[in-house]
Amino acid sequence: MKFADLGVPSALSTALAERGITEPTPIQAATLPDSLAGRDVLGRGRTGSGKTYAFLLPLVARLDAAKLPAMPRKPRALILAPTRELVGQIVESLAPLAKVAGLTTQTVFGGVGQGPQVAGLKRGVDIVVACPGRLEDLMGQGHCDLSAIEVTILDEADHMADLGFLPGVKRIMDKTPKRGQRLLFSATLDKAIDVLVKRYLSNPVTHQADSAQSPVATMAHHVLHTRREQRLPILVDLTSAPGRTVVFTRTKYGAKALARQLNSNGVPAVELHGNLSQNARVRNMEAFHSGKATTLVATDVAARGIHVDDVSLVVHADPPSEHKAYLHRSGRTARAGAEGTVVTLMTDDQVRDVRDLTRLAGIKPTTTKVDSAGHPILVQLAPGERTLVPGGYAPPAPAGNRTAGEQGQARNGGGGRNRSRGARSGAKAGAPRAGGQKSGAKQGAAKSGGAKTGGAKSGGQGGGQKSGGGRRRGGAGSSTVYSTSTGGSSHSAASFSGRR
């Protein structure tokens, strides 16, 4: 089956073909006939199933057919998404389709100045792709009027519910015309989604193109039962194998600390969490996409909407708090039909929680007792020769328009615990120091590109430098062994699991 067989206009089918997309995915094949016909649609499909084009194609086709002009402050279509990263990825997919149809777009999200967004809305745009918080702000200031909306799309609706965005989403939806078409896409369908469906969708057609847990249930799931002080050496072993790895922590501070520790141990890593500025988030994701950083350390903000097709390994450094988060985190691997492995690190005090978590997620993992980084199971889970890079990931030279604090943060992969403190210390110094910020140094931030880290002192020096190039092979059949002293590893391992 081709897109043209589903009613997609030839110009849009051609635009997709130029990007190597010629056959619709199951969710696209199921929903496009109804959405192109103008019906309200409720579509359930996992992340990576092709939901984005399932709603972009009918959106662009409808706006192009109507040929109405874009009016100042009154967009013609609205796409709501829960995270800034997802907004950016939607716009990236939308760009070639909008170009063919001559449509204009505007992103709206927080973490950046609102000036360019306000200016874009004032000029008049056809499509706004937005996060609920910033859009509500601009609506309240009179910069955006939704009374002319022809199509409204909610993407990752269940994640917006999980993040507490539903009250804002309802207020926004209440401002859109009832006569407009509404498309709602979600990875799961639950009571929160039912509320939106009953309130805003008119006689919707429901399509479920895959199993709710597919392909997560078919991945290779492993639980490594280990001591707390061994978690960091195990993570270094796993993440220094070939391929991209996503490591999840529960807290923003934990993600920042673990990224520093991995870099100091020779694993090129970047962080992704809510405390980063938008520019820092974009830079870090670009480094991960390009392969300059092989490991992404993230909180659950990255569990949805991060599209990296060749992630071979997902590691729960901290087990998630509930099973839905486990499924969404694990969905970062085994995308586009590829195989994937999911590893959860579990300490003695987490046994009951992990058992309940996997049961609710419908997962039956293989549990292995792992006492050290030399255990053979690690090579099985992450095959290939371990490669360490002294200092880890080296960010690009700071741009001239960054603040002193941002420059220090870029140099040490995150720096101190907050950017405002880093900015103050950077300003006092007049220019960023080799180690980033004063506050970053005080808290164990990496000096001179991550050569020394207070939080992972022994791991960084032993694993990343003492072994001559950062690698020491074990005996026959064993995985790479990293020289980390017990005291330093214990301190490091504990620091990335702290709750704030």
Secondary structure as the mmCIF struct_conf table of DSSP 4:
data_model
#
loop_
_struct_conf.conf_type_id
_struct_conf.id
_struct_conf.beg_label_comp_id
_struct_conf.beg_label_asym_id
_struct_conf.beg_label_seq_id
_struct_conf.end_label_comp_id
_struct_conf.end_label_asym_id
_struct_conf.end_label_seq_id
HELX_RH_3T_P HELX_RH_3T_P1 PHE A 3 LEU A 6
TURN_TY1_P TURN_TY1_P1 GLY A 7 GLY A 7
HELX_RH_AL_P HELX_RH_AL_P1 SER A 10 ALA A 17
TURN_TY1_P TURN_TY1_P2 GLU A 18 GLY A 20
BEND BEND1 GLU A 23 GLU A 23
HELX_RH_AL_P HELX_RH_AL_P2 PRO A 26 LEU A 36
TURN_TY1_P TURN_TY1_P3 ALA A 37 GLY A 38
STRN STRN1 VAL A 41 ARG A 44
TURN_TY1_P TURN_TY1_P4 THR A 47 GLY A 48
BEND BEND2 SER A 49 GLY A 50
HELX_RH_AL_P HELX_RH_AL_P3 LYS A 51 ALA A 66
HELX_LH_PP_P HELX_LH_PP_P1 LEU A 68 ALA A 70
STRN STRN2 MET A 71 MET A 71
TURN_TY1_P TURN_TY1_P5 PRO A 72 ARG A 73
STRN STRN3 LYS A 74 LYS A 74
BEND BEND3 ARG A 76 ARG A 76
STRN STRN4 ALA A 77 LEU A 80
BEND BEND4 PRO A 82 THR A 83
HELX_RH_AL_P HELX_RH_AL_P4 ARG A 84 ALA A 101
TURN_TY1_P TURN_TY1_P6 GLY A 102 GLY A 102
STRN STRN5 THR A 105 VAL A 108
BEND BEND5 GLY A 110 VAL A 112
BEND BEND6 GLN A 114 GLN A 114
HELX_RH_AL_P HELX_RH_AL_P5 GLY A 115 ARG A 123
BEND BEND7 ASP A 126 ASP A 126
STRN STRN6 ILE A 127 ALA A 130
HELX_RH_AL_P HELX_RH_AL_P6 PRO A 132 GLY A 140
TURN_TY1_P TURN_TY1_P7 GLN A 141 GLY A 142
BEND BEND8 HIS A 143 HIS A 143
TURN_TY1_P TURN_TY1_P8 SER A 147 ALA A 148
BEND BEND9 GLU A 150 GLU A 150
STRN STRN7 VAL A 151 LEU A 154
BEND BEND10 ASP A 155 GLU A 156
HELX_RH_AL_P HELX_RH_AL_P7 ALA A 157 ASP A 162
TURN_TY1_P TURN_TY1_P9 LEU A 163 GLY A 164
HELX_RH_AL_P HELX_RH_AL_P8 LEU A 166 MET A 173
TURN_TY1_P TURN_TY1_P10 ASP A 174 LYS A 175
BEND BEND11 THR A 176 THR A 176
TURN_TY1_P TURN_TY1_P11 LYS A 178 ARG A 179
BEND BEND12 GLY A 180 GLY A 180
STRN STRN8 GLN A 181 SER A 186
BEND BEND13 ALA A 187 THR A 188
HELX_RH_AL_P HELX_RH_AL_P9 LYS A 191 TYR A 200
BEND BEND14 SER A 202 ASN A 203
HELX_LH_PP_P HELX_LH_PP_P2 PRO A 204 PRO A 204
STRN STRN9 VAL A 205 GLN A 208
BEND BEND15 ASP A 210 ASP A 210
TURN_TY1_P TURN_TY1_P12 ALA A 212 PRO A 215
HELX_RH_3T_P HELX_RH_3T_P2 VAL A 216 THR A 218
BEND BEND16 MET A 219 MET A 219
STRN STRN10 ALA A 220 HIS A 225
HELX_RH_3T_P HELX_RH_3T_P3 ARG A 228 GLN A 230
HELX_RH_AL_P HELX_RH_AL_P10 ARG A 231 THR A 239
TURN_TY1_P TURN_TY1_P13 SER A 240 SER A 240
BEND BEND17 ALA A 241 GLY A 243
STRN STRN11 ARG A 244 PHE A 248
BEND BEND18 ARG A 250 THR A 251
HELX_RH_AL_P HELX_RH_AL_P11 LYS A 252 SER A 264
TURN_TY1_P TURN_TY1_P14 ASN A 265 GLY A 266
STRN STRN12 ALA A 269 LEU A 272
BEND BEND19 HIS A 273 HIS A 273
TURN_TY1_P TURN_TY1_P15 GLY A 274 ASN A 275
BEND BEND20 LEU A 276 LEU A 276
HELX_RH_AL_P HELX_RH_AL_P12 GLN A 278 SER A 290
TURN_TY1_P TURN_TY1_P16 GLY A 291 GLY A 291
BEND BEND21 LYS A 292 ALA A 293
STRN STRN13 THR A 295 ALA A 298
HELX_RH_3T_P HELX_RH_3T_P4 ASP A 300 ALA A 302
BEND BEND22 ALA A 303 GLY A 305
TURN_TY1_P TURN_TY1_P17 ASP A 309 ASP A 310
STRN STRN14 VAL A 311 HIS A 316
BEND BEND23 ALA A 317 ASP A 318
BEND BEND24 SER A 321 GLU A 322
HELX_RH_AL_P HELX_RH_AL_P13 HIS A 323 SER A 330
TURN_TY1_P TURN_TY1_P18 GLY A 331 ARG A 332
BEND BEND25 THR A 333 ALA A 334
HELX_RH_3T_P HELX_RH_3T_P5 ARG A 335 GLY A 337
STRN STRN15 THR A 341 MET A 346
HELX_RH_3T_P HELX_RH_3T_P6 ASP A 348 GLN A 350
HELX_RH_AL_P HELX_RH_AL_P14 VAL A 351 LEU A 360
TURN_TY1_P TURN_TY1_P19 ALA A 361 GLY A 362
HELX_LH_PP_P HELX_LH_PP_P3 PRO A 365 PRO A 365
STRN STRN16 THR A 366 LYS A 369
BEND BEND26 SER A 372 SER A 372
TURN_TY1_P TURN_TY1_P20 ALA A 373 GLY A 374
HELX_RH_AL_P HELX_RH_AL_P15 PRO A 376 LEU A 381
BEND BEND27 ALA A 382 ALA A 382
BEND BEND28 GLY A 384 GLY A 384
TURN_TY1_P TURN_TY1_P21 PRO A 390 GLY A 391
BEND BEND29 GLY A 392 GLY A 392
HELX_LH_PP_P HELX_LH_PP_P4 PRO A 395 ALA A 399
TURN_TY1_P TURN_TY1_P22 GLY A 400 ASN A 401
BEND BEND30 ARG A 402 ARG A 402
HELX_RH_AL_P HELX_RH_AL_P16 ALA A 404 ASN A 412
TURN_TY1_P TURN_TY1_P23 GLY A 413 GLY A 414
BEND BEND31 GLY A 416 ARG A 417
HELX_RH_AL_P HELX_RH_AL_P17 ARG A 419 ALA A 429
BEND BEND32 GLY A 430 ALA A 431
STRN STRN17 ARG A 433 ARG A 433
TURN_TY1_P TURN_TY1_P24 ALA A 434 GLY A 435
STRN STRN18 GLY A 436 GLY A 436
HELX_RH_AL_P HELX_RH_AL_P18 LYS A 438 LYS A 442
TURN_TY1_P TURN_TY1_P25 GLN A 443 GLY A 444
HELX_LH_PP_P HELX_LH_PP_P5 ALA A 445 ALA A 446
STRN STRN19 LYS A 447 LYS A 447
TURN_TY1_P TURN_TY1_P26 SER A 448 ALA A 451
STRN STRN20 LYS A 452 LYS A 452
BEND BEND33 GLY A 454 GLY A 454
TURN_TY1_P TURN_TY1_P27 GLY A 455 ALA A 456
HELX_RH_AL_P HELX_RH_AL_P19 LYS A 457 GLN A 461
HELX_RH_PI_P HELX_RH_PI_P1 GLY A 462 LYS A 466
TURN_TY1_P TURN_TY1_P28 SER A 467 GLY A 470
BEND BEND34 GLY A 475 GLY A 475
TURN_TY1_P TURN_TY1_P29 ALA A 476 GLY A 477
HELX_RH_AL_P HELX_RH_AL_P20 THR A 486 SER A 495
TURN_TY1_P TURN_TY1_P30 PHE A 496 SER A 497
#
